[in-house]
Amino acid sequence: MRKIALFLVLGWISTCLVVRAEEIQLKDGNKITGKIIAVNEDAFQIKTPYGNIMVPRSDIISISFPENQPGKEGASADEPALPKIDETLQGTSYTNRTAKFQVTVPAGWMISDALRKQSKDIVAALESPDKTLFFMATPEKFAGTLTTYRVLAETQYQAKFKDYEKTAESSVHIDGRDGIRLIWRGKNTQANNAALQSVIYIIPYEGRMVRLSFLTLEPLFNDALPIFDKIAASFHSTP
């Protein structure tokens, strides 16, 4: 179970990362490369090197997001190293001085270097002692609205997971901010269609969004959800 769970979450890493749109495939065969900066009911507003354009949702087949691949043997020495993170875990108190926040985790939880090393965008990664419950924090510069960011995040999950289904959405108040809490489930096609379930917290700040991502195997989710919610509720910024 421990090895399987770790394998599953490594395959899920790219969905926790920032929501930069890389390539948009249109029904007429054309492709648009750019960044989605706004969303409404009928269209996506996309920033391209040639200016901003509006693309009707009905014209879009798929959206591909850039994935930050983990390092491989034989990789070029010129590839940038992951940024160093100033973090400590003392008992149940986790402090991240790089991203300036603290959370409280259950006793026995550990910092997961294996998860953190998967991408430069992950500023915090922790796991339960049996390596079946996972938590990651990913901040992103974003000037749009919370609703737009939520739509972009959901579009990313839909593109990555088979049978994606959002099962709940609610408003939350964390760190003095009004955010969004999403619960979804889906199958990881990179791991024999394993069923996963996740709860995501999106917290807006000035010019950026912080996404708190929690994941486990679907059969474990109901028991894990109170633990995930308690960790998220403890999130607060530090000077």
Salt bridges, closest charged atoms under 4 A:
GLU23 OE1 - LYS31 NZ 3.78
GLU67 OE2 - LYS160 NZ 2.15
ASP86 OD1 - ARG97 NE 3.06
ASP121 OD2 - ARG20 NH2 3.80
ASP121 OD1 - LYS120 NZ 3.61
GLU127 OE2 - LYS131 NZ 2.51
GLU154 OE2 - ARG150 NH1 3.55
GLU154 OE2 - LYS166 NZ 3.19
ASP163 OD2 - LYS187 NZ 3.52
GLU165 OE1 - ARG185 NH2 3.06
GLU169 OE2 - ARG150 NE 3.52
GLU169 OE1 - LYS166 NZ 2.58
ASP178 OD1 - HIS173 ND1 2.70
GLU218 OE2 - ARG185 NH1 3.60
ASP229 OD2 - ARG181 NH2 3.10
